[in-house]
Amino acid sequence: MTQKLLITLASLVFLLPGCGDSPDTLARIKEAGELVVATRNNANCYYQYRGAPVGFEYDLAKAFSDYLGVKISPKVVEWESLLPAIATDQAHMVAAGLSITPERRKIVDFSKPYLEVQPQIISHRTMEIERLSDLYGREVHVRQGTTYQEIIEDINNKLPIDIKLVLHRDVPTEELIRQVASREIPLTVADSNIALLNQRYHPGIDLAFDIGPGHSLGWALKKGDKRFRAKINEFLKFAKESGIYDDIYNRYYNDNHRFDYVDLQVFHRRLRSRLPRYAGLIKREAEANDFDWRLITAIIYQESHFNPRARSDTGVRGLMQVTRDTARRMGVRNRMDPNKNVHAGVKYLRKLYGYWPHISEPDRTKFALASYNIGLGHVRDAQNIARQLGLPPDKWSGLEQALPLLRQKKYYKKSKHGYARGTEPVQYVSRIFTYYDILRQKDLDWLPAELVPEQVKKRRKEMAPLI
């Protein structure tokens, strides 16, 4: 189904009895106490992780529902049903990374743009695809009814390139990217935000070049509902001015420009070759200390690449690069023993995590990780610097700006703990969350099973004095 046919069908829906009215959606939302959002089930929009909903579109829509003082109710629908979902009152709005196009504007209204994106050709790294002429006679696979289809059709109509367009009905762009990575298909098209997000999951892909004009993303709502549109735009303005938008954006996209192909290739390879021998140990200690074992796995990879004999010039040792002093305080004598090393490292991380009960996630975890890397004292100093500069001291957005200033004499000379290489913990946290995100998306069913309850209870008793 092409985008034009989809829009035609959606337009017909508005001609049904009652569907062409312009009800006060905002009043209905507040009366019901619920914001129903039509969306898609993918890494960019909305998905469930460990029983909790996540995704860039979901998080931003959730912030909007909080702004309205109502609960959010995500409604996953097929691609071709997104716009009709508004017309038939199945949803109040669409938050699914929709491009604002003239054709779509004929049947729905859009909020002000909240993200600018650029379509890109996605190839495998082994292919020599660098410019438009390299697409001559090649297959490009895209989802049917998208702006990607229109871009390729427009190029074929204007230039003698003869791109072989292969359409897929309601196959997510993320799946087509996966197929490119596994060489099942040669090429696809994806918006820059989706491409960057998926490059960390599939390091074998290459963002070859921009194709077609850039465009804006917006939330779609019923045509003519001016009060609801004004409220959405009011929220988006507030979200950007207050930092809410940046917090959500950074959670998903901020570190993607730091993509390191070689490092991520090694990471994916060592998940198979090295992680299995320590997975049971990691799960045991993570469960006992109420951490997601995938987070601990990401930390261990960052610290040692799963090498139990790793050591640095600064005196740290083992899988979690535990210092001698930390091992002693955690009651561990032999920190080169993988079991004891991970026990000491995770137990210490839990202690650091306990210093910020008033900080919400994921910032609280980032504060704990920064402290694990650079020391609690330096993090406290950075908080003081943030206060002096008018930055939020209890937000990671404030701390990641303040920490690097500990390298400058004008700041560290007034700090209790002096000079620190403050750029390093910012990079440290960034890389761990990149690995953590990959692990949350990756199928790891081949790893050892979860812990039995008796093991968890035993480890929690051992850590009790620390909490």
C-alpha positions as CSV (number, residue, x, y, z in Angstrom):
1,M,0.0,0.0,0.0
2,T,1.6,3.3,-1.1
3,Q,1.5,6.4,1.1
4,K,-1.0,8.0,-1.4
5,L,-3.4,5.0,-1.1
6,L,-3.0,4.9,2.6
7,I,-3.9,8.6,2.8
8,T,-6.9,8.2,0.5
9,L,-8.3,5.4,2.7
10,A,-7.7,7.5,5.8
11,S,-9.5,10.4,4.2
12,L,-12.5,8.3,3.5
13,V,-12.7,7.4,7.2
14,F,-13.3,11.0,8.0
15,L,-16.5,10.9,5.8
16,L,-18.0,8.3,8.1
17,P,-20.8,9.5,10.4
18,G,-19.3,11.3,13.4
19,C,-15.8,11.1,12.1
20,G,-15.6,14.5,10.5
21,D,-16.5,16.4,13.7
22,S,-13.9,18.4,15.6
23,P,-14.4,17.3,19.2
24,D,-12.5,18.9,22.0
25,T,-9.9,16.1,22.4
26,L,-8.2,17.8,25.3
27,A,-11.4,17.9,27.3
28,R,-12.0,14.2,26.6
29,I,-8.5,13.3,27.6
30,K,-8.8,15.1,31.0
31,E,-12.3,13.7,31.6
32,A,-11.0,10.1,31.0
33,G,-7.7,10.8,32.8
34,E,-5.9,9.0,29.9
35,L,-3.9,9.9,26.8
36,V,-4.1,7.2,24.2
37,V,-1.1,7.3,21.9
38,A,-0.9,5.3,18.6
39,T,2.6,4.1,18.1
40,R,4.9,1.4,16.7
41,N,6.6,-1.4,18.5
42,N,10.3,-0.9,17.9
43,A,13.5,0.4,19.5
44,N,12.8,4.0,18.4
45,C,9.2,4.3,19.3
46,Y,8.0,1.9,22.1
47,Y,8.9,-1.5,23.6
48,Q,8.9,-3.3,26.9
49,Y,12.1,-3.9,28.8
50,R,12.0,-5.9,32.1
51,G,8.3,-5.1,32.4
52,A,8.8,-1.3,31.9
53,P,7.9,0.7,28.7
54,V,10.7,2.5,27.0
55,G,11.5,4.2,23.7
56,F,12.2,7.8,22.6
57,E,8.6,8.4,21.3
58,Y,7.1,6.8,24.4
59,D,9.2,8.7,26.8
60,L,8.4,12.0,25.1
61,A,4.7,11.2,25.0
62,K,4.8,10.1,28.6
63,A,6.3,13.5,29.6
64,F,3.4,15.1,27.8
65,S,0.8,13.0,29.7
66,D,2.6,14.0,32.9
67,Y,2.3,17.6,31.8
68,L,-1.5,17.1,31.3
69,G,-1.8,15.3,34.6
70,V,-3.1,12.1,33.1
71,K,-1.9,8.5,32.5
72,I,-0.5,7.4,29.2
73,S,-1.9,4.4,27.3
74,P,0.3,3.4,24.3
75,K,-1.6,1.6,21.5
76,V,0.6,-0.4,19.1
77,V,-1.0,-0.5,15.6
78,E,0.1,-1.6,12.1
79,W,1.8,1.1,10.0
80,E,-1.1,1.6,7.7
81,S,-3.4,2.0,10.7
82,L,-1.6,4.9,12.3
83,L,-3.5,7.7,10.7
84,P,-6.9,5.9,10.7
85,A,-6.5,5.3,14.4
86,I,-7.0,9.1,14.9
87,A,-9.8,9.3,12.5
88,T,-11.8,6.5,14.2
89,D,-11.0,7.8,17.7
90,Q,-9.0,4.8,18.7
91,A,-6.2,7.2,19.7
92,H,-5.8,10.8,20.6
93,M,-2.6,11.3,18.7
94,V,0.2,9.4,16.8
95,A,3.7,9.4,18.2
96,A,5.7,7.1,15.9
97,G,8.4,9.1,14.2
98,L,6.1,10.4,11.4
99,S,7.4,12.7,8.8
100,I,5.4,15.9,8.3
101,T,4.4,15.7,4.6
102,P,2.0,17.7,2.4
103,E,0.0,14.6,1.7
104,R,-0.4,13.7,5.3
105,R,-1.4,17.2,6.2
106,K,-4.4,16.8,4.0
107,I,-6.0,14.5,6.5
108,V,-4.4,15.2,9.9
109,D,-2.8,18.1,11.7
110,F,0.7,18.0,13.0
111,S,2.4,19.5,16.0
112,K,5.3,21.7,15.6
113,P,8.4,19.7,14.6
114,Y,10.3,18.1,17.5
115,L,13.1,16.5,15.5
116,E,14.9,17.1,12.2
117,V,16.1,14.0,10.4
118,Q,17.9,13.1,7.2
119,P,17.1,9.9,5.2
120,Q,20.3,7.8,4.5
121,I,21.2,4.8,2.4
122,I,22.2,1.9,4.6
123,S,24.6,-0.7,3.2
124,H,26.9,-3.3,4.6
125,R,30.4,-2.1,5.4
126,T,31.8,-4.4,2.7
127,M,29.9,-2.7,-0.1
128,E,31.4,0.2,-2.0
129,I,28.4,2.5,-1.9
130,E,29.4,6.2,-1.7
131,R,27.2,8.2,-4.0
132,L,23.9,8.1,-5.8
133,S,25.3,6.8,-9.1
134,D,26.5,3.7,-7.1
135,L,22.8,2.7,-6.8
136,Y,22.5,2.1,-10.6
137,G,20.6,-1.2,-11.1
138,R,20.8,-2.2,-7.4
139,E,18.0,-3.3,-5.2
140,V,16.9,-1.0,-2.4
141,H,14.4,-2.5,0.1
142,V,12.0,-0.2,2.0
143,R,8.8,-0.4,3.9
144,Q,5.7,0.2,1.7
145,G,3.8,3.5,2.3
146,T,6.8,5.5,3.7
147,T,8.6,8.6,2.6
148,Y,11.5,6.3,1.7
149,Q,9.4,4.8,-1.1
150,E,8.6,8.3,-2.4
151,I,12.2,9.3,-2.4
152,I,13.3,6.3,-4.5
153,E,10.4,6.7,-6.8
154,D,11.2,10.4,-7.3
155,I,14.8,9.6,-8.1
156,N,13.8,7.0,-10.6
157,N,11.4,9.4,-12.3
158,K,14.0,12.2,-12.6
159,L,17.3,10.4,-13.2
160,P,18.4,7.4,-15.4
161,I,19.6,5.4,-12.4
162,D,17.0,2.5,-12.5
163,I,17.1,1.7,-8.8
164,K,15.2,-1.6,-8.3
165,L,12.7,-0.7,-5.5
166,V,11.6,-3.7,-3.4
167,L,8.6,-2.9,-1.2
168,H,7.9,-4.7,2.1
169,R,4.5,-4.5,3.7
170,D,4.7,-3.4,7.3
171,V,8.2,-4.6,7.8
172,P,9.9,-2.3,10.4
173,T,12.9,-0.3,9.2
174,E,14.8,-1.7,12.1
175,E,14.2,-5.2,10.6
176,L,15.4,-4.2,7.2
177,I,18.5,-2.7,8.8
178,R,19.1,-6.1,10.5
179,Q,18.7,-7.8,7.1
180,V,21.3,-5.5,5.6
181,A,23.7,-6.3,8.5
182,S,23.3,-10.0,7.9
183,R,23.5,-9.6,4.1
184,E,20.1,-10.9,3.5
185,I,19.3,-7.8,1.5
186,P,21.8,-5.3,-0.1
187,L,20.4,-1.9,0.8
188,T,17.7,0.0,2.6
189,V,16.8,3.6,3.6
190,A,16.4,4.9,7.1
191,D,16.1,8.3,8.8
192,S,19.4,9.4,10.5
193,N,18.1,9.0,14.1
194,I,16.9,5.4,13.4
195,A,20.1,4.6,11.5
196,L,22.4,5.9,14.3
197,L,20.4,4.1,17.0
198,N,20.6,0.7,15.1
199,Q,24.3,1.1,14.2
200,R,25.2,0.2,17.7
201,Y,23.2,-3.0,17.5
202,H,24.5,-3.9,14.0
203,P,28.1,-2.5,13.7
204,G,28.4,-4.2,10.3
205,I,26.2,-1.6,8.6
206,D,27.4,1.6,7.0
207,L,25.5,4.9,6.8
208,A,26.6,5.3,3.2
209,F,25.3,8.8,2.2
210,D,22.3,11.1,2.6
211,I,19.5,10.6,0.1
212,G,16.6,13.0,-0.6
213,P,15.8,16.1,1.4
214,G,15.8,16.2,5.2
215,H,12.4,16.4,6.9
216,S,10.7,17.1,10.2
217,L,9.0,14.7,12.6
218,G,5.8,15.6,14.4
219,W,2.9,14.2,16.3
220,A,-0.2,13.7,14.3
221,L,-3.7,14.6,15.6
222,K,-7.3,14.9,14.3
223,K,-7.6,17.7,11.8
224,G,-9.2,20.9,13.1
225,D,-8.5,20.2,16.8
226,K,-6.9,23.5,17.5
227,R,-7.0,23.5,21.3
228,F,-5.3,20.1,21.5
229,R,-2.7,21.1,19.0
230,A,-1.9,24.3,20.9
231,K,-1.5,22.3,24.1
232,I,0.9,19.9,22.4
233,N,3.0,22.8,21.0
234,E,2.9,24.4,24.5
235,F,4.3,21.2,26.0
236,L,7.0,20.8,23.3
237,K,8.2,24.4,23.9
238,F,8.2,23.8,27.7
239,A,10.1,20.5,27.3
240,K,12.9,22.1,25.3
241,E,13.2,25.1,27.6
242,S,13.2,23.0,30.8
243,G,15.6,20.4,29.6
244,I,13.1,17.6,29.6
245,Y,13.5,17.1,25.8
246,D,17.3,17.1,26.0
247,D,17.2,14.5,28.8
248,I,15.1,12.2,26.7
249,Y,17.0,12.8,23.5
250,N,20.3,12.2,25.1
251,R,19.1,9.0,26.6
252,Y,18.6,7.5,23.1
253,Y,20.7,9.5,20.6
254,N,23.4,11.6,22.3
255,D,26.2,9.1,22.2
256,N,25.6,7.7,18.7
257,H,28.0,10.0,17.0
258,R,30.8,8.3,19.1
259,F,30.2,5.1,17.3
260,D,33.4,3.0,17.2
261,Y,33.1,0.2,14.6
262,V,36.1,-1.8,15.7
263,D,35.2,-1.6,19.4
264,L,31.6,-2.6,18.9
265,Q,32.7,-5.5,16.7
266,V,35.0,-6.8,19.4
267,F,32.2,-6.3,22.0
268,H,29.7,-8.4,20.0
269,R,32.3,-11.1,19.4
270,R,33.4,-11.3,23.1
271,L,29.8,-11.6,24.3
272,R,30.0,-15.0,22.6
273,S,33.6,-16.0,23.3
274,R,34.1,-14.7,26.9
275,L,30.9,-13.7,28.6
276,P,29.4,-17.3,29.0
277,R,32.1,-18.3,31.5
278,Y,31.2,-15.4,33.8
279,A,27.5,-15.0,33.1
280,G,26.4,-17.1,36.1
281,L,28.7,-15.2,38.4
282,I,27.5,-11.8,37.1
283,K,23.9,-12.7,37.3
284,R,24.3,-13.9,40.9
285,E,26.0,-10.8,42.2
286,A,23.7,-8.5,40.2
287,E,20.6,-10.2,41.6
288,A,21.9,-10.1,45.1
289,N,22.6,-6.3,44.9
290,D,19.4,-5.5,43.0
291,F,21.1,-4.5,39.7
292,D,20.2,-5.5,36.2
293,W,22.9,-8.1,35.3
294,R,23.2,-6.5,31.8
295,L,24.4,-3.3,33.4
296,I,27.0,-5.1,35.4
297,T,28.0,-7.0,32.2
298,A,28.5,-3.6,30.4
299,I,30.6,-2.3,33.3
300,I,32.8,-5.4,33.3
301,Y,33.4,-5.2,29.6
302,Q,34.3,-1.5,29.9
303,E,36.7,-2.3,32.7
304,S,38.4,-5.4,31.5
305,H,36.9,-6.8,28.3
306,F,36.0,-9.9,30.5
307,N,39.7,-10.5,31.2
308,P,40.1,-11.7,34.9
309,R,43.8,-11.0,34.8
310,A,43.4,-7.4,33.6
311,R,45.5,-4.8,35.5
312,S,46.4,-1.2,35.1
313,D,49.3,1.0,36.0
314,T,47.1,2.6,38.7
315,G,46.9,-0.6,40.7
316,V,43.4,-1.8,39.9
317,R,42.9,-5.5,39.1
318,G,40.5,-8.1,37.7
319,L,37.2,-8.2,35.9
320,M,35.9,-5.0,37.6
321,Q,39.3,-3.4,38.1
322,V,38.9,-3.2,41.9
323,T,41.4,-1.2,43.9
324,R,43.2,-2.8,46.9
325,D,41.4,-0.4,49.3
326,T,38.0,-1.2,47.8
327,A,38.6,-4.9,48.1
328,R,39.6,-4.5,51.7
329,R,36.6,-2.4,52.6
330,M,34.3,-5.0,50.9
331,G,35.9,-7.8,52.9
332,V,37.7,-9.4,49.9
333,R,41.3,-10.6,50.2
334,N,42.1,-12.0,46.8
335,R,40.8,-9.5,44.2
336,M,42.3,-11.5,41.4
337,D,39.8,-14.3,42.0
338,P,37.0,-13.5,39.5
339,N,34.2,-14.5,42.0
340,K,35.6,-12.2,44.7
341,N,36.5,-9.4,42.4
342,V,33.0,-9.2,40.9
343,H,31.5,-9.6,44.4
344,A,33.6,-6.6,45.7
345,G,33.0,-4.5,42.6
346,V,29.2,-4.9,42.6
347,K,28.9,-4.5,46.3
348,Y,30.9,-1.3,46.2
349,L,28.8,0.0,43.3
350,R,25.6,-0.7,45.4
351,K,27.2,1.4,48.2
352,L,27.8,4.3,45.8
353,Y,24.3,4.0,44.4
354,G,23.0,4.5,47.9
355,Y,24.4,8.0,48.2
356,W,21.7,9.5,45.9
357,P,18.3,8.2,46.8
358,H,16.7,11.5,45.8
359,I,18.0,11.3,42.2
360,S,15.7,9.7,39.6
361,E,16.8,7.1,37.0
362,P,18.8,6.8,34.9
363,D,20.7,9.7,36.4
364,R,21.2,7.9,39.7
365,T,22.9,5.0,38.1
366,K,25.1,7.4,36.1
367,F,26.2,9.2,39.3
368,A,27.1,5.9,40.8
369,L,29.1,4.9,37.7
370,A,31.0,8.2,37.6
371,S,31.8,7.7,41.3
372,Y,33.1,4.2,40.6
373,N,35.3,5.5,37.9
374,I,36.7,8.8,39.4
375,G,35.8,8.6,43.1
376,L,32.9,9.9,45.1
377,G,34.7,13.0,46.3
378,H,35.3,14.3,42.8
379,V,31.7,13.7,41.9
380,R,30.7,15.8,45.0
381,D,33.1,18.5,43.8
382,A,31.5,18.5,40.4
383,Q,28.1,18.9,42.0
384,N,29.4,22.0,43.8
385,I,30.8,23.4,40.5
386,A,27.4,22.7,38.8
387,R,25.7,24.7,41.6
388,Q,28.1,27.6,41.1
389,L,27.4,27.7,37.4
390,G,23.6,27.4,37.7
391,L,23.6,23.9,36.3
392,P,21.4,21.2,37.8
393,P,23.6,19.4,40.4
394,D,21.4,16.4,40.7
395,K,21.0,15.9,37.0
396,W,23.5,14.0,34.8
397,S,23.0,16.8,32.2
398,G,24.6,19.2,34.8
399,L,27.3,16.8,36.0
400,E,28.6,15.9,32.6
401,Q,29.3,19.6,32.0
402,A,30.8,20.1,35.4
403,L,33.1,17.1,35.7
404,P,35.4,18.1,32.8
405,L,36.0,21.4,34.6
406,L,37.9,19.6,37.3
407,R,40.8,19.6,34.8
408,Q,40.9,23.5,35.0
409,K,42.9,25.1,37.8
410,K,40.3,27.9,38.3
411,Y,37.8,25.2,39.4
412,Y,39.9,22.4,41.0
413,K,41.9,24.7,43.2
414,K,38.7,25.5,45.1
415,S,37.5,21.9,45.2
416,K,38.0,19.7,48.2
417,H,39.5,16.8,46.3
418,G,41.5,18.9,43.8
419,Y,42.4,18.0,40.2
420,A,40.7,15.2,38.3
421,R,40.6,14.0,34.8
422,G,37.0,14.8,34.6
423,T,36.4,14.1,31.0
424,E,37.1,10.4,31.6
425,P,34.0,9.6,33.8
426,V,31.8,11.3,31.2
427,Q,33.2,9.0,28.5
428,Y,33.1,6.0,30.8
429,V,29.4,6.4,31.6
430,S,28.6,7.0,27.9
431,R,30.3,3.8,26.8
432,I,28.8,1.7,29.5
433,F,25.3,2.9,28.6
434,T,26.0,2.2,24.9
435,Y,27.0,-1.4,25.8
436,Y,24.0,-1.7,28.2
437,D,21.6,-0.6,25.5
438,I,23.0,-3.2,23.1
439,L,22.6,-5.9,25.8
440,R,19.0,-4.9,26.4
441,Q,18.2,-5.3,22.7
442,K,20.2,-8.4,22.1
443,D,18.9,-11.9,22.2
444,L,20.9,-13.6,25.0
445,D,18.9,-16.7,25.5
446,W,21.9,-18.9,24.9
447,L,23.5,-17.7,28.2
448,P,23.2,-19.6,31.5
449,A,19.8,-19.6,33.2
450,E,18.8,-17.1,35.9
451,L,19.6,-17.6,39.5
452,V,17.6,-19.8,41.9
453,P,16.0,-17.9,44.8
454,E,18.2,-19.5,47.5
455,Q,21.3,-18.0,45.9
456,V,19.8,-14.6,45.7
457,K,18.7,-14.6,49.3
458,K,22.1,-15.7,50.5
459,R,23.9,-12.9,48.7
460,R,21.5,-10.3,49.9
461,K,22.2,-11.3,53.5
462,E,25.9,-10.8,52.9
463,M,25.4,-7.3,51.5
464,A,22.8,-6.2,54.2
465,P,25.3,-4.3,56.5
466,L,26.3,-2.0,53.6
467,I,22.8,-0.7,52.7
